[in-house]
Amino acid sequence: MIYHLTETSRWQQSIAAGEHTESTRGLELSEVGFIHCSTEAQWPVVRDRFYVDVIDLLLLHIDQTRLTVPVRFEQIDDAPEAFPHVYGPIPLDAIVEVEELSPPYR
């Protein structure tokens, strides 16, 4: 299982489109080239660092066995471990749970 944080409004766009293409907050797959994801241990750190001010935050649980595009674990800058990157759109059927996260996040 890998995880992706997104805002409720952006998730609604994904439902309408039939796939999720947000790379990270404010950026799309077409701009970045991959979708930023996290492991179970990583997503709380990402939330605290990049999404602490978001009130309507969702955690998408992604079953990577349902993806038809590559997932690569890659190092980002000075991060202590590699992060999963999804190299293509995430189909809705690969998202097995959408979890609402309650503020405050810190």
C-alpha positions in Angstrom: 0.0 0.0 0.0 1.2 3.5 -0.8 -0.5 6.8 0.1 -1.2 10.2 -1.4 -2.5 13.3 0.3 -5.0 15.5 -1.5 -7.6 18.2 -0.8 -11.3 17.3 -1.0 -12.0 19.7 -3.8 -9.2 18.1 -5.9 -10.4 14.6 -5.1 -13.9 15.6 -6.5 -12.2 16.6 -9.8 -10.5 13.1 -9.9 -13.9 11.4 -9.3 -15.4 13.3 -12.2 -12.4 12.5 -14.4 -12.2 8.9 -13.5 -8.6 9.0 -12.5 -6.3 10.9 -10.1 -3.6 13.0 -11.8 -2.5 15.5 -9.0 1.2 15.1 -8.5 1.4 17.2 -5.3 -0.3 20.2 -3.8 -1.0 22.6 -6.7 0.9 20.6 -9.3 -0.3 18.0 -11.8 1.2 14.9 -13.3 1.6 16.7 -16.6 3.8 19.3 -14.9 5.9 17.1 -12.7 6.1 13.8 -14.6 5.0 11.6 -11.7 2.6 11.5 -8.7 4.3 12.0 -5.3 3.2 9.2 -2.9 4.4 8.0 0.5 4.8 4.9 2.5 2.7 4.4 5.7 5.6 5.8 7.8 6.2 8.7 5.5 2.8 10.3 5.0 2.5 11.9 8.4 5.8 13.7 7.9 4.7 14.9 4.5 1.3 16.1 6.0 3.1 18.0 8.8 5.6 19.6 6.4 3.4 20.5 3.3 -0.3 20.3 4.3 -0.4 21.6 7.9 -2.7 24.5 6.9 -5.2 22.3 4.9 -8.5 21.8 6.7 -10.1 19.4 4.2 -7.3 16.9 3.8 -7.8 13.3 2.5 -5.4 10.4 2.6 -5.8 8.1 -0.5 -4.8 4.5 0.2 -3.5 3.1 -3.1 -3.1 -0.6 -3.8 -0.1 -0.6 -6.1 -0.9 -4.0 -7.4 -3.9 -2.4 -9.2 -1.7 0.2 -11.0 -0.9 -0.3 -14.7 1.9 2.3 -14.6 5.4 2.1 -13.0 5.9 2.9 -9.4 9.5 3.8 -8.6 11.0 4.4 -5.1 13.3 7.4 -5.6 15.4 9.6 -3.4 14.3 13.2 -3.0 16.9 15.8 -2.0 18.0 15.1 1.6 15.2 12.8 2.6 16.4 9.9 4.7 14.6 7.3 2.5 13.2 6.9 -1.0 9.6 7.9 -1.7 7.2 6.0 -4.1 6.5 7.9 -7.3 3.7 6.8 -9.7 4.5 7.4 -13.3 1.1 7.9 -14.7 -2.5 8.5 -13.8 -4.0 6.6 -10.8 -7.2 4.8 -11.7 -10.0 5.2 -9.2 -10.2 1.4 -8.7 -6.6 1.4 -7.4 -7.7 3.7 -4.6 -9.1 1.3 -2.0 -9.8 3.8 0.8 -10.3 7.5 1.1 -9.6 8.6 4.6 -10.6 12.0 6.0 -7.9 13.5 8.2 -9.0 15.7 11.0 -7.2 19.0 11.9 -5.2 20.0 13.7 -2.4 18.1 12.1 0.3 19.2 14.5 
